[in-house]
């Protein structure tokens, strides 16, 4: 109906007009929140149709994505996870009909990811993807970046890491950050946090991730030490994933990791563990 009105008016920018500070897209997302709360069962084909409508709305005028659209998008994902029963992709049935109505199904996951990928991309670039561009490029990076501004269940990241695997976990964004580097720089993976579990999951899903350097050829280990990470608060899995970094001086401080930790005032346990992991580095130092 909305698309028909916009076409009939011969004014495509009608879709970006606001009513009570909401665009048409905002209203659609909020209406879907209500639908999920009421646990309405949606046929698989309807998810594709809903996404096509959203895609068409945004293609008519990218300004349909307002200042609060991302907030409503992540509100939608939060309700989707809260109402549904979280299950990993490997535990989910290939046939959605075999799941209970509250189960997070594969069709729902595909729809939510496609919706998030579209809105996050256009929100960042203020333009639609060009023909031939790869869908979901830097999707995990965008999700992690959005977490600093919007609250959403960490299960979304779990699902994305499972879904996009090694490729999604090793992509560099425009600021030369992989998902692992971005988590380290945000200091969101300190001990006991949900993001520490995400850090470990990334390293498990994409072994060797800790060997992918940041600017100035700094390894994730150097970054983690500079951010105050300790052996028990995230350094251990990073070291185990890339022991070679122990023999590399930090390009910024010119110190080996155990020296870098000592200079930063780390506890003796962290310094000892870093040195024990590669005792030969002491002779080089």
C-alpha positions, -999 to 999 in steps of 0.1 A, spaced: 0 0 0 28 24 10 47 17 -22 15 21 -43 8 55 -27 44 66 -33 43 55 -70 9 71 -76 20 105 -61 49 106 -86 70 118 -56 94 91 -45 106 113 -16 72 109 0 85 77 17 110 98 37 84 122 50 81 120 88 50 118 110 57 123 147 95 121 140 90 86 124 97 77 87 76 51 70 105 26 76 105 34 113 68 27 115 72 -6 96 99 -17 120 78 -7 151 48 -26 137 70 -57 133 80 -54 169 43 -56 179 39 -86 156 68 -105 172 55 -97 207 22 -113 198 41 -143 185 23 -142 151 34 -170 129 47 -157 95 50 -180 65 85 -184 51 76 -167 18 64 -137 37 99 -129 51 112 -126 15 82 -103 6 88 -81 37 125 -77 28 116 -68 -8 93 -41 4 120 -26 27 145 -28 0 122 -10 -24 114 17 2 151 24 7 159 23 -30 132 49 -36 149 73 -11 178 65 12 166 93 35 138 70 46 165 58 71 160 84 98 181 93 129 162 67 150 159 39 124 189 20 138 176 23 173 143 7 161 162 -19 141 181 -31 172 150 -29 193 134 -53 168 163 -77 171 162 -75 209 125 -84 210 131 -112 184 157 -128 206 138 -123 238 106 -137 225 122 -166 207 143 -194 220 180 -190 212 196 -220 195 227 -222 174 225 -227 137 238 -262 140 210 -272 164 183 -258 142 162 -279 119 165 -273 82 127 -274 81 111 -244 99 79 -263 102 95 -287 127 103 -258 151 79 -244 176 64 -210 169 88 -194 194 119 -210 179 144 -187 162 142 -203 127 165 -202 98 141 -181 78 138 -156 106 176 -155 109 181 -150 72 154 -122 72 169 -104 102 205 -106 89 194 -93 54 175 -65 70 204 -55 93 229 -57 65 209 -35 42 201 -8 68 236 -8 84 252 -5 50 230 23 37 232 41 71 270 41 68 273 49 31 241 68 24 237 48 -7 226 14 -19 251 -13 -28 263 -13 -63 255 -43 -86 281 -69 -81 291 -59 -45 292 -88 -21 263 -89 4 272 -90 41 306 -76 35 320 -64 68 287 -74 85 303 -86 117 325 -55 119 294 -32 115 276 -52 142 305 -47 167 308 -10 158 270 -5 164 273 -21 199 290 10 212 258 30 204 230 6 206 220 -22 230 213 -55 214 216 -92 225 251 -106 221 234 -137 207 231 -117 174 269 -117 172 270 -154 181 247 -162 152 266 -139 128 299 -155 136 284 -190 131 268 -179 99 297 -160 82 326 -180 97 362 -174 88 355 -149 60 333 -127 82 358 -129 112 389 -119 92 376 -90 71 392 -56 75 369 -25 77 377 10 63 397 17 95 419 -14 90 403 -33 118 392 -69 119 364 -79 143 390 -91 168 410 -59 167 378 -38 170 367 -57 201 402 -53 217 403 -15 209 369 -10 225 380 -28 257 347 -45 257 361 -80 262 374 -77 298 371 -108 320 337 -122 326 319 -101 300 298 -114 272 322 -98 247 351 -119 261 331 -150 251 327 -134 216 365 -128 214 371 -165 222 344 -175 197 360 -155 169 394 -171 176 378 -205 177 358 -199 145 388 -184 126 421 -198 139 450 -175 131 429 -144 135 454 -130 161 481 -130 135 463 -104 114 480 -71 121 466 -36 127 481 -3 116 519 0 118 520 -38 118 509 -41 154 495 -75 163 463 -79 184 486 -91 213 504 -57 213 471 -39 212 456 -60 240 485 -53 263 484 -16 255 447 -16 264 454 -32 298 443 -67 291 458 -93 315 465 -130 311 432 -139 327 412 -112 310 417 -121 274 454 -123 267 456 -161 270 434 -170 240 452 -143 219 486 -157 227 476 -193 221 462 -183 187 494 -165 176 525 -175 196 547 -158 169 536 -124 182 555 -131 214 588 -128 195 578 -95 178 585 -61 194 556 -37 195 562 -13 166 550 16 188 569 10 221 596 -12 206 592 -36 235 586 -73 234 551 -83 248 564 -93 283 584 -61 285 554 -41 272 532 -56 300 558 -49 326 562 -13 315 524 -9 317 523 -21 353 507 -55 346 507 -80 375 536 -104 378 514 -133 367 507 -117 333 544 -109 328 555 -144 338 529 -161 316 539 -141 286 576 -149 292 569 -185 299 550 -189 266 582 -181 247 612 -181 271 636 -177 241 625 -141 237 644 -131 268 677 -136 251 666 -115 222 655 -88 245 
